[in-house]
């Protein structure tokens, strides 16, 4: 009986894997077809297709696209924030701040905090800039993150409760471990500009 059951499970698993492979192949074929047909169209046709697609797909798919692009953008920004080049990490922190202040900044904040509950990348960036010029860029970014309205506690919004708790822990850890850096940076000439 055990041999039959394990063989049945193996067959089911094999069938499931084949189905996933088939879906991936069909998805690739469809994307290729879609790309090829878009290449054959003029600008007017593309505008019409874009409008029709937006209506047909609705808001759900646009949210999915936004989240996917935030994932890639977050990785890029966090990588650049750790760069030793002042120009690169200053631009990355400014762009992160700009995105957080945009209309969809709350979604970006939620995606970042869910992906990194301890905001460890920002703490690491702080350590890299400690007692060096440029710490103010990291502190400004952290300030915008902690002050973001979508990170504030609201008892009726379950999604925000988790985010606000994680951000509160992050703020507490900064107060406990980085208070001297904050005072030093406040008295620094670079921040008084």
N, C-alpha and C positions, 0 to 999 in steps of 0.2 A: 504494500500500500504506500509506503514511504517513497519507493522508487517511482511509482506512478505519479504521486503528488509532486515530487521534485522535478520530474520530467515535464509535467503539466506547467509548473511554474516557469521552467526554462523556456518552454514553447511560448508562453504568454509574454515573457520578458523579451524574447526574440522578436515576436510580432510587434510589441510596443516599440522596440528600437527601430524596426523596419518602418513603422508608421511615422516615427519622428524623422527618420532619414528621408522618407518620401515627402513629408511636409517641407523639410528644408530644401529639397531639390525643386519642388514646385514653387516655393517662395523665390528661390534664386531665378528660376525660369521666368516667373511673373515679373520680377524686378528687371530682368534683362529685357523682356518684352516691353515693359513700361518705358524703360530708358530709350530703347530703340525707337518706339513710336513717338516719344517726345522729341527726339532728335530730328524727325522728319517734319515736325510742325513749325509753323511760323510763329512770330511773337503774339499775334492776335489769337491764334489757336491756343497758345499756352495760357493766356489770360483767362480764356473761357474754361479750359480744363481746370485751372486752379480754382476758379469760382465754383464750378460744379463739384469738384472734389471736396471743397470746404463744406458745402451744403450737405453733400452725401455722407461725409464722414462725421460731421458734427464736431462738437467741442472736445469730446473724449479723446479722439486721436491727436488733436493738437496739444492736449495736455501731455500725452505720452511722448510726443516729439520733444516738447519743452523739457521734460524730465530727463530724457536721454541726452539732450544737448547739455543740460546742466551737469550731468555726471562727467562728461568729457571736459567741460569747462572747469569744473571744480578740480579735477585732477591736474589740469594745466596750471590753474592759479596756485594751487597748493605746492606744486613742484617749483614754480617760479618764485614763490615766497621764500623758499629755502635756498634760492640762488645766492652765491657770494657776490654777485654784481649788484651794486646799489640801484642802478637804473632799472634792472629787471624786477627786483623784489619790490621796489617802490611803485612801479607801474602795475604790478600784479595786485598789490594791496589796494591801490586806488581803483582798479577795475573791479575788484571784489566788492569794495564799498559802493561803487556806482551800481553794480548789479543788485546789491542788497537794498538799495534805496529806490530801485525801479518798482514798477507795478507788480511784478512777479517775484520780488525779493523775498517774500514770505515763503514761497515754494522752494527757493534756493536755500534759505536758512533751514527749513525743515529737512531738506534732502541732506544738507551737510551734517546737521546734528544727528540725524538718524544713522548716517554712515560712520560718523566719528563721535560717539556719545561723550567722550572726554575732551573733545577738541584738541587732541594731542598734537596735531600738526601745528596749531597755533602756539602751543606751549613750547614745542621744539623750535619754532621760528623765533620765539622770544629768547630762548637760551642761546641761539646762534647770534643774536644781535645784542645780547647783554653786554653793557659797558662799551658799546660800539655805536658809531653814528648810524642812524636809521631805525633805532628801536621805536621811534615815534610812529613809524608806518604800521608796525605790528600792533602797537597799542591803539592806534586810531581804528584799525580794523576790528580789534576785539571790542572796543567801545561801541562801534556801530552794531556789532552782533549782539552784544548784551542789551543795547538800548532799542533793538528792533521791536516794533509793536507786535509782530507775530510770535515773538519769543516770550511775551508776557503771560502770566498765569491768568486763565479764565476758567472758572470751575465748570461751566457748561460745555466747554470745548475739549473733548477727550484728547484729540490730537495735540492740542497745545499743552496739556498738562505734562505729558512726557517731555516735550521739548523744553518747557519752562523749568522743569526739575533738573534736567541735564545742564541747562545754562546756569542755573543757580549753583549747582555743584562746581561748574567751571569757574564762576565768579568767586566762590568761596576759596577755591584752590589758588586763585590769583592773589586774593587778599592775604591768605596765609603764607604763601611762598614768595610773592613778588612785590611786597609792599615797599621795600627799600628801593627797588628799581623804579617804582612809580614816583616816589619822592625825588629821586635823583633826576628822573626825566622831567618832572615838573619844574625843577630848578635849573635845568639845562638851557643853555642859550638857543639851541637848535629848535626847541619847541616854542620859544617865545616869538618866533617870526610871524 
